[in-house]
Amino acid sequence: MAAPEARQLTTEPLRSEHDRSGFSCGIDPLDHYFQKQATQDQRRGIAMPYVLCDEGHNQVLGYYTLSAFSVELTDLPHDLTRKLPKYPLVPSMLIGRLAVDQRCHGEGFGAYLLADALKRILNLANEIGIAFVIVDAKNDQAHRFYQRFGFASCLDAPQRLYLPIATAADAIGE
């Protein structure tokens, strides 16, 4: 998962200086969240939004959010969980939302943002327990996107996907 060609990009926590006014990924719930809810969730410690910008600029090209999460063992395949302790919940990280501005679709920014999120999660996994990365696909296109990077559907919620933390390291070459 390499950076899109010929651009100097930066991914950082959302700040008031970031220009979100023109951002539109084309999916209303993701656009609405970013415009109206992201800073409230950040302030309340519910989710940490990260934004992608060209270095030295504040126009947002894409974003994702990270939150602590727990997944139920019963939501995962038995062959995956048989080696885990029989705790009812397993520590995970949730990539709650990931979106790229429509003007940048097809340029590889989605994969870039996913790789950035996985790197952050892997850094945290060196400090705290994280067994899985979880995502909630908003539509079939997003579902296929995550599957390309090794995510698989949870048993009882097919739009929720998981990726073992060890597989996340392999996916980004770490």
C-alpha positions as CSV (number, residue, x, y, z in Angstrom):
1,M,0.0,0.0,0.0
2,A,2.1,2.9,-1.3
3,A,1.3,6.6,-1.3
4,P,-0.4,8.0,-4.4
5,E,2.2,9.1,-7.0
6,A,3.8,12.5,-7.1
7,R,2.1,14.0,-4.0
8,Q,3.4,15.0,-0.6
9,L,0.6,13.9,1.7
10,T,0.2,14.2,5.4
11,T,-2.3,12.5,7.7
12,E,-3.0,14.1,11.1
13,P,-5.7,14.5,13.7
14,L,-8.5,16.7,12.7
15,R,-8.0,20.4,13.7
16,S,-10.1,23.5,13.4
17,E,-7.8,24.8,10.6
18,H,-8.7,21.9,8.3
19,D,-11.0,23.0,5.5
20,R,-13.9,20.5,5.5
21,S,-16.4,22.8,3.7
22,G,-15.9,21.3,0.2
23,F,-15.5,17.7,1.3
24,S,-17.9,15.2,-0.2
25,C,-17.3,11.5,-0.7
26,G,-20.8,11.0,-2.2
27,I,-22.2,8.9,0.7
28,D,-24.5,11.1,2.7
29,P,-24.0,9.5,6.2
30,L,-20.1,9.8,5.8
31,D,-20.4,13.4,4.6
32,H,-22.8,14.4,7.3
33,Y,-20.7,12.8,10.0
34,F,-17.6,14.6,8.8
35,Q,-19.3,18.0,8.5
36,K,-21.5,17.8,11.7
37,Q,-20.3,15.2,14.1
38,A,-16.6,14.4,13.9
39,T,-15.3,17.3,16.1
40,Q,-17.9,16.5,18.7
41,D,-16.9,12.8,18.8
42,Q,-13.2,13.9,19.0
43,R,-13.9,16.3,21.9
44,R,-15.9,13.7,23.8
45,G,-13.3,11.0,23.3
46,I,-15.6,8.8,21.2
47,A,-13.6,8.7,18.0
48,M,-10.4,10.2,16.8
49,P,-10.7,11.6,13.2
50,Y,-7.6,11.7,11.1
51,V,-7.5,13.7,7.9
52,L,-5.5,13.5,4.7
53,C,-4.2,16.7,3.1
54,D,-1.5,17.7,0.7
55,E,1.4,18.8,2.8
56,G,1.2,22.4,3.7
57,H,-2.5,22.7,2.8
58,N,-5.6,22.4,4.9
59,Q,-8.1,21.1,2.2
60,V,-9.2,17.7,3.3
61,L,-8.8,14.9,0.7
62,G,-10.0,12.1,2.9
63,Y,-10.5,11.0,6.5
64,Y,-10.9,8.0,8.8
65,T,-11.8,7.5,12.5
66,L,-10.3,5.2,15.1
67,S,-12.0,4.0,18.3
68,A,-11.4,1.4,20.9
69,F,-13.7,-1.5,20.4
70,S,-14.5,-5.1,21.6
71,V,-15.7,-7.9,19.4
72,E,-17.6,-10.9,20.7
73,L,-15.9,-14.2,20.2
74,T,-19.1,-15.6,18.9
75,D,-19.0,-13.1,15.9
76,L,-15.7,-14.7,14.7
77,P,-15.1,-18.1,13.1
78,H,-14.3,-20.9,15.5
79,D,-11.0,-21.8,13.7
80,L,-9.8,-18.3,14.4
81,T,-10.9,-18.1,18.0
82,R,-10.0,-21.6,19.2
83,K,-6.6,-20.4,20.2
84,L,-7.8,-17.4,22.1
85,P,-8.8,-17.3,25.8
86,K,-12.5,-17.8,26.2
87,Y,-13.3,-14.2,27.2
88,P,-16.6,-13.1,25.9
89,L,-15.1,-9.9,24.4
90,V,-11.8,-9.5,22.6
91,P,-10.0,-6.1,22.4
92,S,-10.0,-4.6,19.0
93,M,-9.7,-1.3,17.2
94,L,-12.6,0.1,15.0
95,I,-12.0,2.0,11.8
96,G,-15.4,3.5,12.2
97,R,-15.4,5.6,9.0
98,L,-13.1,6.0,6.0
99,A,-13.9,8.3,3.1
100,V,-12.2,10.0,0.2
101,D,-13.4,13.2,-1.5
102,Q,-15.1,12.5,-4.8
103,R,-12.5,14.7,-6.6
104,C,-9.8,12.2,-5.6
105,H,-11.6,8.9,-6.3
106,G,-9.5,6.4,-8.2
107,E,-6.2,7.9,-7.1
108,G,-5.3,5.4,-4.4
109,F,-6.2,7.5,-1.4
110,G,-8.5,4.9,0.1
111,A,-5.7,2.4,0.3
112,Y,-3.3,5.1,1.5
113,L,-5.7,6.0,4.4
114,L,-6.3,2.3,5.3
115,A,-2.6,1.7,5.4
116,D,-2.1,4.8,7.6
117,A,-4.9,3.6,10.0
118,L,-3.4,0.1,10.2
119,K,0.1,1.6,10.9
120,R,-1.4,3.6,13.8
121,I,-3.2,0.6,15.1
122,L,-0.1,-1.6,14.9
123,N,1.9,1.1,16.8
124,L,-0.8,1.0,19.5
125,A,-0.8,-2.8,19.5
126,N,2.8,-2.7,20.7
127,E,1.5,-0.9,23.8
128,I,-1.9,-2.3,24.5
129,G,-3.9,-5.5,23.7
130,I,-5.4,-5.4,20.2
131,A,-6.4,-8.7,18.6
132,F,-8.4,-7.5,15.6
133,V,-9.1,-4.5,13.4
134,I,-12.9,-4.1,12.8
135,V,-14.6,-2.1,10.1
136,D,-18.3,-1.5,9.2
137,A,-18.7,-1.4,5.5
138,K,-21.3,1.2,4.5
139,N,-22.1,-0.5,1.2
140,D,-21.1,-3.3,-1.1
141,Q,-18.3,-1.3,-2.8
142,A,-16.8,-0.6,0.6
143,H,-17.2,-4.3,1.6
144,R,-15.2,-5.3,-1.5
145,F,-12.6,-2.7,-0.8
146,Y,-11.9,-4.1,2.6
147,Q,-11.9,-7.7,1.4
148,R,-9.1,-6.8,-1.1
149,F,-6.9,-6.1,2.0
150,G,-7.8,-9.4,3.8
151,F,-10.8,-8.4,5.9
152,A,-13.4,-11.1,6.3
153,S,-17.1,-10.8,7.3
154,C,-18.2,-11.4,10.9
155,L,-20.5,-14.4,11.3
156,D,-23.7,-12.6,12.3
157,A,-23.1,-9.2,10.7
158,P,-21.8,-9.6,7.2
159,Q,-21.2,-5.8,6.8
160,R,-18.9,-5.8,9.8
161,L,-15.5,-7.1,8.8
162,Y,-12.5,-8.2,10.9
163,L,-8.8,-8.5,10.3
164,P,-6.5,-10.2,12.8
165,I,-3.7,-7.9,13.9
166,A,-1.0,-10.2,12.6
167,T,-2.6,-10.1,9.2
168,A,-2.8,-6.3,9.4
169,A,1.0,-6.3,9.8
170,D,1.4,-8.5,6.7
171,A,-1.1,-6.3,4.7
172,I,1.1,-3.2,5.0
173,G,4.4,-5.0,4.9
174,E,5.5,-4.6,8.5
